[in-house]
């Protein structure tokens, strides 16, 4: 593993996720600390931020990368559900809107946000 640059805890507080410069997302069981899954090569560059939605029943996680894209993943299967493009520079943050589990906000070094 490479430098860990982000961490997020699921709303249910059952899963912790880390993002890393090596383009991986690691998912951990919060109670035991056991590694549950590694999402490898989820982006073409460093994964710098991640977020879980507020809905405790959701199995989604969003990622932000220096490859200028965001990803939407299923934490149970590790499947990529959507790749979100539109920024002209590396992403710095990703967040779910609190009232809308299917809406994201991304921030980028291109001096813009996209909702």
C-alpha positions as CSV (number, residue, x, y, z in Angstrom):
1,X,0.0,0.0,0.0
2,X,1.0,3.6,-0.6
3,X,0.2,6.7,1.4
4,X,-3.3,6.8,2.7
5,X,-4.8,10.3,1.9
6,X,-8.5,9.8,2.8
7,X,-10.8,8.0,5.2
8,X,-14.5,7.7,5.4
9,X,-16.9,5.9,7.8
10,X,-20.2,4.5,6.5
11,X,-23.3,6.0,8.1
12,X,-24.0,2.7,9.7
13,X,-20.5,2.8,11.2
14,X,-19.9,-0.7,10.1
15,X,-17.4,0.0,7.3
16,X,-14.3,2.2,7.2
17,X,-12.8,3.0,3.8
18,X,-9.4,4.5,2.9
19,X,-8.2,6.1,-0.3
20,X,-4.6,5.9,-1.4
21,X,-2.0,7.3,-3.8
22,X,-1.6,3.7,-5.2
23,X,-5.1,4.0,-6.7
24,X,-6.8,1.6,-4.3
25,X,-9.7,1.8,-1.9
26,X,-9.6,-0.5,1.1
27,X,-12.7,-1.4,3.0
28,X,-12.4,-2.5,6.7
29,X,-14.8,-3.9,9.3
30,X,-15.0,-1.1,11.9
31,X,-15.6,-3.5,14.8
32,X,-12.8,-6.0,14.1
33,X,-10.4,-3.9,11.9
34,X,-10.4,-6.8,9.4
35,X,-9.8,-5.9,5.8
36,X,-12.9,-6.8,3.8
37,X,-12.0,-5.9,0.3
38,X,-9.5,-4.0,-1.8
39,X,-10.8,-2.1,-4.8
40,X,-7.7,-2.0,-7.1
41,X,-6.9,0.4,-9.9
42,X,-10.2,2.1,-9.3
43,X,-8.8,5.2,-11.1
44,X,-5.9,6.1,-13.4
45,X,-4.3,8.3,-10.7
46,X,-4.4,8.7,-7.0
47,X,-7.7,8.3,-5.2
48,X,-7.7,11.4,-2.9
49,X,-11.1,11.4,-1.3
50,X,-14.1,9.2,-0.7
51,X,-17.6,9.4,0.8
52,X,-20.5,7.3,2.0
53,X,-24.1,8.5,1.7
54,X,-26.1,9.3,4.8
55,X,-28.4,6.4,4.2
56,X,-27.3,3.6,6.5
57,X,-28.9,1.0,4.2
58,X,-26.9,2.1,1.1
59,X,-24.1,0.0,-0.2
60,X,-22.6,2.9,-2.2
61,X,-19.2,4.7,-1.9
62,X,-18.0,7.6,-4.1
63,X,-14.4,8.3,-4.9
64,X,-12.5,11.3,-6.2
65,X,-9.3,11.1,-8.1
66,X,-6.5,13.1,-9.6
67,X,-7.5,11.5,-12.9
68,X,-10.3,14.2,-13.0
69,X,-13.1,11.7,-12.5
70,X,-15.3,10.5,-9.6
71,X,-16.5,6.9,-9.3
72,X,-19.5,5.4,-7.8
73,X,-19.0,1.9,-6.4
74,X,-21.0,-0.9,-4.7
75,X,-19.1,-1.8,-1.5
76,X,-20.6,-5.2,-1.3
77,X,-19.5,-6.3,-4.8
78,X,-16.7,-3.9,-5.6
79,X,-18.4,-3.1,-8.9
80,X,-18.1,0.2,-10.6
81,X,-21.6,1.6,-11.1
82,X,-20.7,5.0,-12.7
83,X,-17.7,7.0,-13.8
84,X,-18.4,10.7,-13.5
85,X,-16.5,13.1,-15.8
86,X,-16.7,16.8,-16.4
87,X,-13.8,18.4,-14.6
88,X,-10.7,19.7,-16.4
89,X,-8.3,19.2,-13.5
90,X,-7.6,16.7,-10.6
91,X,-10.4,16.3,-8.1
92,X,-9.9,17.2,-4.5
93,X,-13.1,16.2,-2.8
94,X,-16.4,14.3,-3.2
95,X,-19.5,14.4,-1.1
96,X,-23.0,13.0,-1.3
97,X,-25.8,15.6,-0.9
98,X,-27.4,14.8,2.5
99,X,-31.0,14.5,1.3
100,X,-30.2,12.8,-2.1
101,X,-28.3,9.5,-2.0
102,X,-28.0,9.6,-5.7
103,X,-26.5,13.1,-6.1
104,X,-22.8,14.0,-5.6
105,X,-20.8,17.2,-5.4
106,X,-17.2,17.1,-6.6
107,X,-14.5,19.8,-6.2
108,X,-11.5,20.1,-8.4
109,X,-8.3,22.0,-8.9
110,X,-10.0,23.5,-12.0
111,X,-11.6,25.9,-9.6
112,X,-15.1,24.5,-10.0
113,X,-17.6,22.2,-8.3
114,X,-20.0,20.0,-10.2
115,X,-23.3,18.8,-8.7
